[in-house]
Amino acid sequence: MKEDIEKYGAEWIILEEITKNDKYSIEKINNILDNYNIKWGELIEQSMSHKIFPMVAYFFISNEMFERIPPFVNQYFRILYDVNKKKVEEIKKQAILITNELTEKNIPFVATKGVVLDNELYENMGYRFLSDADFIVEEKYKKDVIQSLKKIGFMIGTVDWKNNSIKELSRKEYLIYLNTPDKLPELVKKIDDDIIKYVSIGFVCSLTWNKCEYEVNIKDALDNIRMVEIGIDNKKIPTLNIIYHYIYIILHLYKHAWVEYLSRWNNDINLAKFCDVYRYYNKYKDLIITELPTVMKKHEIEKPIIWTLQHTDNIFGSNIVKELGYTDFLDDEYLHSAGDKKGNIRLWKGTMRERLHSKDRKSLFI
């Protein structure tokens, strides 16, 4: 651990241990706090960039480390955790309303990622950062979904965070979305709350993305659904079955890591995404080992799945790829590949840990 701290800094190793959250993490973090001078500004900046600040705050609060945070700084940990918890609750409430509306209209759909994982992987304690609620629906239902959501108060647009308002899409932007096969325009709803004023919703129509060389038959995915509780009044919403949801979580991470231009704004990858992949595997390990290889082969998606899992292993020291039987499946060049908008292959330097840690990721691309 000392070597890693010298290379990445004590702050970064704390963040990795919090996301990993194994039986040794508390002991390791206490040891770091005892022996290193923590730059709390650096820890806060990186945790916010990686969408894990609420997770970090909850970790310190729930493991009797709150007093180890500097005075007043610890108050912000408490405040921002509580705000995130409130936001997660409001997003879940809207997900239930959407479930009721689309179910009544007989529109097949599923919820995915954070709105499901907060309860499934993160104890329903509201520390999993959510930007919005995510759903999948077949492309043929795009207009039906938009009409249905408008009836329950959503409008097409995005949140203007600077002015604390909703920015409507222009007619041109709206038409572009309607003609893009893999997604719907973002939908936003103003809610009656003094702190959390808006809830955003995202719908996609594919488990990959437009012009991606890999594809998962969406009907296969939507034929394999389960109803899950999300921690609000025992209500349930539909999501993909365990294997297909894991595939979607992995491919979503792969998209952000692979599509090179996202790195220009450091909007490509983060610890939160890798945390989902790592924790999901640990929860459903036996089932994943048994069923994932067969489903990967069926859809010919072994390369992007193993690409993502190999990098997950390198970050957390896990053995997912080996346990799935794919040791040495990919060469090092492919593991350091990415794609640009024109379909050309780009290479990037360093390890995935170094890429995550970097604040200038575009400079890593060759």
Secondary structure as UniProt FT lines:
FT   HELIX           2..8
FT   HELIX           10..20
FT   TURN            23..24
FT   HELIX           25..35
FT   HELIX           40..49
FT   TURN            50..51
FT   HELIX           53..62
FT   TURN            63..64
FT   HELIX           66..68
FT   TURN            71..72
FT   HELIX           73..104
FT   TURN            105..106
FT   STRAND          109..112
FT   HELIX           114..120
FT   TURN            123..124
FT   STRAND          133..137
FT   HELIX           139..141
FT   HELIX           142..151
FT   TURN            152..153
FT   STRAND          155..160
FT   TURN            161..164
FT   STRAND          165..168
FT   HELIX           171..178
FT   TURN            181..182
FT   STRAND          187..190
FT   STRAND          198..204
FT   TURN            210..211
FT   HELIX           218..222
FT   STRAND          225..229
FT   TURN            233..234
FT   STRAND          236..240
FT   HELIX           242..258
FT   HELIX           260..265
FT   HELIX           271..283
FT   HELIX           285..299
FT   HELIX           302..316
FT   HELIX           320..324
FT   TURN            327..328
FT   HELIX           332..335
FT   STRAND          337..339
FT   TURN            341..342
FT   STRAND          345..348
FT   HELIX           352..357
FT   HELIX           361..364
//
